[in-house]
Amino acid sequence: MVAQGRIVWVSGPAVRADGMSEAKMYETVSVGDAKLIGEVIRLTGDVAFIQVYESTSGLKPGEPVIGTGNPLSVLLGPG
């Protein structure tokens, strides 16, 4: 199942989301209506603490957080 929760608070690049019982550590998530890229860095019950890798200005409590089911990854070129 895909983790789906709601933002509770935003503090700089850190976001707390409730209702994330299906989330996994280091899972990439889509944060807010703007679909910002974030990563689950701590789980406590159904609460996920997320590091957002884009500006969080404009995020508000109640906006959705949706898991991708995948860890954060990047493609690297040769060399």
C-alpha positions in Angstrom: 0.0 0.0 0.0 1.0 3.6 -0.6 1.5 5.8 2.5 -0.9 8.7 2.5 -1.0 11.3 5.3 -1.4 15.0 6.0 1.0 17.7 7.0 0.7 18.7 10.7 3.5 21.3 10.9 6.4 22.7 8.9 9.6 24.1 10.3 12.2 25.1 7.7 12.9 22.0 5.6 11.4 19.6 8.2 7.8 18.5 7.9 5.7 16.3 10.3 2.9 14.3 8.7 0.3 12.1 10.5 -1.4 9.1 9.0 1.7 7.7 7.5 1.5 4.1 9.0 2.4 2.6 5.6 5.6 4.7 5.2 9.1 3.2 5.3 12.3 4.8 6.4 14.2 6.7 3.6 11.1 6.4 1.4 10.7 9.3 -1.1 7.4 11.2 -0.6 5.5 13.9 -2.5 4.8 16.7 -0.1 1.9 19.2 -0.3 -0.2 20.4 -3.2 3.1 21.5 -4.9 4.3 17.9 -4.9 7.7 18.8 -3.4 10.3 16.0 -3.1 11.0 14.8 0.4 12.4 11.8 2.3 11.2 10.1 5.4 13.9 10.5 8.0 12.1 9.3 11.2 9.0 7.2 11.9 7.1 7.0 15.2 3.9 5.0 14.9 1.9 6.7 12.1 3.9 9.9 12.4 6.6 10.6 9.7 9.2 13.3 10.0 10.3 14.3 6.5 13.3 16.2 5.1 12.1 18.3 2.1 14.7 19.0 -0.5 13.0 22.1 -2.0 11.7 25.3 -0.5 8.9 24.7 1.9 7.5 28.2 1.8 3.8 28.0 1.1 3.2 24.6 2.6 0.4 24.5 5.1 -1.0 22.0 7.6 -3.6 19.7 6.1 -1.9 19.4 2.7 -1.3 15.8 1.5 1.8 13.7 1.8 2.0 10.7 -0.5 4.6 8.0 -0.5 6.3 6.7 -3.7 7.2 3.3 -2.2 10.8 3.9 -3.4 14.0 5.2 -1.7 15.6 8.5 -2.9 17.9 7.8 -5.9 19.7 9.7 -8.5 21.2 8.7 -11.8 25.0 9.2 -12.1 26.9 9.6 -15.3 30.2 7.8 -16.2 33.3 8.7 -14.4 
